[in-house]
Amino acid sequence: MSELKVIPLRPRGGGTGAAGAGLAEAEATDEINASEMRREHEDRLHRQEELIEKIEPAKLIEMLYQMILIRRFEEKAAEAYTLGKIGGFCHLYIGQEAVAVGSIAALRPDDYVMTSYRDHGHAIARGTSPDEVMAELFGRAGGCSAGKGGSMHLFDRDTNFLGGHAIVGGQIPLATGVAFASKYKGTGQVSVVYFGEAAVNQGVFHESLNMAQLWKLPCVYVCENNQYGMGTSLARAMSQQDVSQKACAYGLASEFVDGMDVLAVYDATCRAAERARKESLPSLLEVRTYRFMGHSMSDPGNYRTRAEIEKHQERDPVKVLAASLKNKGIADDAKIKEIEDRVRTEVERAVKFADESPEPAPEELFTHVYANPINVTGKP
């Protein structure tokens, strides 16, 4: 079995103790140690600057642009939600931008992407227009799912983005099936699927990994470990907290990746995608990240301390990449402002497009339900 290169990061504590012990340990780490955070920040900048030298400047600028676009888009979505323009559930991607941007940048345009219900960032990174994403959040006909999917069910066939999926873990076997189809047809396409760490406890995760390795399928499984399943911390829900180690049971290559570093994610995904494409072998990437917002817009987040959130915000992936590009002379303050101005215009245009887009027609209730629709109009 060929192995992926593992970039060692600080190991996490085991989950062998009682739930109360896990909570005490978590609370003990909430305090911000300024010198420790400074060392971690400098170490990450150093590693990121090493990776920068291997990537074209235009691609680096595009990554920064996409992360800023997703951040500002999500902030505007939060504003629209509070104004009542977005109904139902709305799960924001703020803090996790490096995962979608870094991994999708490593793919071919014809590769397949599937994810869970925290899907706005993936759709935008994959190339879906912010106009269509915002219109979908508003439930309008101009949305990428014709206004019938909403926040949790974005879909774009043109970019091979096969949807956000609301059932926890439900997308994992679907992506495995898509990988089987790609191998069967010999297209060389890779199937990439994203899911949270809570989905790892679902049976379909284990069944899919076993099948993918047994049948040698070109699938990359990306666990976006934001360390909380809704309001429950990883330490309280999972006995083996190193998700990447779960691949050992099925013989998969695996890697633990810093999800607050877009270039580390890009680098790891390049290796996994190449392995899938050239050897038709699956991989599991555990990408440790952190959401700065609650589980959804309705979540007050009382299970986390302010200090814990601020601790992770010290390593905001957008700010880290911007600082690295400035240090390497690839972008200056004027360039970053230019990107911010461009993003602001795009996001405002997306809201305007969503506001002006009509609601789906009543007869749309009967479309996209069956492959061969039933004629309910009585007309021939």
N, C-alpha and C positions, 0 to 999 in steps of 0.2 A: 504493500500500500504506500503510495507516494504521500508525503506529508507536506502541509503548508507551513511556511515559515511563521513561527509564533513570536510576536513582539511582547516580551514580558512586561507586565505592569504590576503595580503593587497588588499582592494577593488579598482577597477578601477573607473575612473571618468565616469559619465554618458554622453551620447551622445545627450543631449537635446538641446544643443546650436547650433549656426550656424557653418558651416564648418570652417569658419575663426577662430572662437573661439577654435575649436578643434585643429587646427594647432598651434595656439598660445600656447595652453596647452602642446601640444606635444613638441614644441620647448623649452618650459620652463623646461621640464624634461630631456632634452638632456645632460645638464651639469652633470658631475660626482661629487657627494658629497662623498668624500673619507671616512668620518666617517660613513655615511649611508651605503655605500657599504660594509664596514668592518662589520657592525652589521648584515646586511643581510647574508653575507658570513658565519659568525660565527653561526648565527641562523640555517642556512641550514646544516652546518656541524653537529651541535648538533642533529638536527632532523634525519639526515641521519645515524649518529652513533647509534641512538636508534633503527632504523630499521635494521641496520647491525646485531644486536644481535639476530634477529629472522630468519636470513637467513644463510644457510650453506656456509662456506668459499669458497668451490669449485664453487658454483653458483655465488658468488660475483666476483670471479676472472674471470669466464666466461663472466659475464656482462662487466667487464672492457675490456677484450680482444675483445669482439664484438664491443664495441664502438670505440676502437682504430682501429680495422680493417676497420670499415665503414669510419672513418675519413680519414685514409691513402688511402683507396680505392678511395674515392671521390676526394682527392687531386690529385691522379694519373690520374683520369678520366678528371679532369680539364686540366692537362698537355697534355693529349692525344688529347683533344678537340682543344687546341690551335695549336697542330701540324697537325691538319686536319685529324686525324684518326677516329674521331667521328663526324658524320654529323647530321644535323637536330637540334632539341631542346635537351638540356641537363640540367636538373634541379637537382642541387646538394643538399645533405641532411646535409651539414656541419652545426653544431650547434644544430640539432634536434635529434641527435643519441639516446638520452635517451628515447625518446618516443617509437620508434620501439623496441629497446632492452628491455626496462623495461616491456612493455606490452606483447610482444611475449614470454618473459620468464615466464609469468604467464599462458600460454596456454598449452593444451595437443597437442601432435604431430598430432592428427587427426582433430583438430579444423581448421576452414577455415579463411583465411586472404585475404582481398581485400583492395586496396588502390588507390590513385590517381597517377598522372604522376611523382611525386617526390618519386620514388619507389625503388631506389637502396638499401637503407638502410633496408627496410622491407624485401626484398628478401634475403639479406645476413643474417639478423637476424633470418629469418625463416629457414635457412639451405641451401639455394641455393648456389652452389659453386661460389666463386668469379671469377673463371676461366670462367664459363658459363655466368655470369653477364657481365664481361668485353667483352667477345666475342660478346654478344648481342649488347652492345654499339657500337662495331666496325662493326656491321651488318654482322657477320660471321656465317657460318653454325653451328659452335660449340656452339652458344649461346642458352640460355634457351628457346627462342622462335624461334629457328632455323635461327636467323639472320633477321627475317622478322618483328620483333616488335620494335626493337631499344630501346632507353632509356625509352620511355613512356609506353611500353607495355611488361614488363617482365612478365613471366608466368612460373609456375612450378607445374605441377600436382602432382609430387611425394611428395611435401611438403604441398599440399593443399593451395598453394599460387595462388589464382585465379586472379592474374593480377594487373598490374597498368592500370589505365583507364584515357584516355586523356580528355574525356568530363567532365567538371566540375560538380561534383555531380552524374555522371552517375553510379558510383559503389554503391551508397547508396541503391537504390531499388534492385539491384542485390544481395547484401548481405542480404537484408531483405528476398528475395526469397529463398536464400540458408538456412537461418535460418528456414523458413517455412518447407523446405524439411527435415531438421534435426529433427524438431519436429514431422513431419508426419511419418517419419521412426523410430522414437524413438531411435536414435543413441546416444543421450547425447552430441552431438557435439555443439560447440558454434561458431557462425559466428561473426567475428570482422572486422569492416570496418573503414578505416582512410580517413579523408578528411580535407581540409583546412577550415578556418572560412568563406571564401568567398562562399563556397558551401552551407553554411547554408541559404543563401538568395535564393537558388533554391527551386522551389516548391516540387521537389521530396524528399527533406529532410523532409519537414513537412508531406507529404503524407506517407512516410516510417515510421516515428516515430508514427504517428497516427495508422497505420496498425499494427505495431509491438506491441504496447501496447494493442490494441483492441483484437488481436489474441494471445497475450501472447507468443511472439517469442523469442528464445534464441539468441539475437543479442546484441552486444556491439558496440555502435556508438562512435568513438573516433575522436573528433575534434582537429586536430593539429593546434592550434591557434598561428601561427607565427606572427600575428599582421599586416600582409600585404597581400592583394590580388593583386598579381603582384606589381604594384607601388603605389597602393592606400592603405592608412592606414585604420585600422579598424574604427577609430574615424570618418572618412569621409564617411564611407559606410554603417554603421549599427547603427540604432537608439538605439537598446538595445544591448549593447556591451558585456554583460554577457551571453555568448552562453549557458552555463549550465542552465540558467533560462528559456530558451525556452522549456525545457522538461516539465515544469509545465503545459503548455497548453494541454499536452497529458497524464499527470499522470505518467510520467516516473521518476524513481529515477535518480538523476544526481549528479555529483561531479565536483568540480573545482580543478585541480591538477597542481602542479608545474612541468612543463615539462623539466626543467633544472636539475631535480633530478631523476635519473633513478630508485632509490628505492621507491620514492613516486609514480612514475608511476606504478611500479611493484605492490606495495601494493594496489593501487586503482583498478588496473585491476584484481587482485586476487579476490577482493570483487565482482566486476561486473561479472566476469566469473562464480564464484560460484553461484551467484544469477540467472544467465542465465541457468546454468546447473541443479541446484536443484529445482528452482521454475519456470523455463521457462519464465523468465521476462526480458525485455530489459533494457538497461541503456544508459545514455549519459554521456561521460566523456569529459569535456573541458580541454584539456591539453595545458597550456600556455607555448609556447616555442619561439624560435627566430632563424631565419636562418642568419648565418654570411655572406653568399654570397648573390648575387642578385637573383632575381626570377629565372633566367636561366643564362646560360653562356653568352648570348647576352645582358644581362641587366647591364648597368653601375652603377645602384643604386644611381643615383643623388638625389633621393627623401629622402635619409637618410643622416644624418650627421655622420662624423667619430666618434664624441663623443657618439652618440647614440649606434653605433655598439660596441665601446669599453666598454660602460657601461654594455652591455649584455655579452660581452666576459669575464668580471670579474667573471661571474658565468658559465664558460665553464663546461658543464656536465662531460666531460672526466676528467678534472683537479679536479673537486670537488670530484668525486668518488675516484680517485687515492689518493687524500689527506686524505679522510676518511679511506680508507683501510690502509694507512700508520699509521694513528693515532691509529687505533685499532690493529695494529700489524699483520694484515692479509697479507699485501704485503709490501715489502721494495723496495728500489731503484733498487736492483739487479733483483727482480722479474719483476718490471715494464719494465726494460731494456730488459729482456728476452722476454716479450710480444711484445715490439716494434720490436725487431729483428725478431721474428717469423712472425709478421705482414708484415714487410718489404719484407721478403722472399716470402710470399704468394702473395703479391700485384705484385711484379716483375714477379712471375710465371704466374699470371693472364694476365699480359700484353703480355708476351711471348706466352702464349696459344692463346690469341686473334690474335696476329700478324700472327701466324702460321696456324690458322684455315682457311680453304678455304671459299670463298664466296659461297652463296647458288647457286645451279645449276639453270639454266634458267627455267627448267620445274617446279621448286618449286613455280613459279608464280601461278600455277593452283592447288596447294594443300592447304588444310586447309581453303578452301573457302566455299565449300558446304559439307554437311554431306554425300551426295551421289555424288561424283565428276562426272562432265561431261567428257567423253572421248574425248579429243581434239587432240589426236595423230593419230586417224584414224586406230589404230591397235586394233585387237580384245582383 
